[in-house]
Amino acid sequence: MQRVSRLTRELSLLATEPPPGITCWQNGQLDDLRAQILGGVDTPYEKGIFNLEIIVPERYPFEPPKIRFLTPIYHPNIDSAGRICLDVLKLPPKGAWRPSLNISTLLTSIQLLMAEPNPDDPLMADISSEYKYNKQLFLLNAREWTEKYAGQ
């Protein structure tokens, strides 16, 4: 019951006061959500619209939601299946998830990760080394992918 009332509250807040560049809605059932993140200005993802899937577990908020990109994105911390390497998406001791966090916070963290990749904790080693050692090529590839997969 706690999960349902909390999710209802969070979704209502996301609908009335969404973080800038983020939208989130129910995809049929309460535990199956979709979100869109707009690529940030001055990033290679600018003007892109990225779709995400959010699956809320039974034990939420004591367990983090499973979030993945449905839109392909060229990023060192996001793999080809859309999985995201981000500490707040994992339970301790390896992760930083806490029940005080919410879906809005997670989506904002993902938006920040898009703007500032963490090449030292990559899911995609090749993209990570490109980001570290050939930033111009990384930016070019990321912009191309954004235009190809996330363009309007």
ABEGO torsion letter per residue (X at the ends): XAAAAAAAAAAAAAAABBBBGBBBBBBGBAABBBBBBBBBBGBAABGBBBBBBBBBBAAOAABBBBBBBABBBBBAABBAAGBBBBAAABBOAABABBAABBAAAAAAAAAAAAABBBAABBABAAAAAAAAABAAAAAAAAAAAAAAAABX
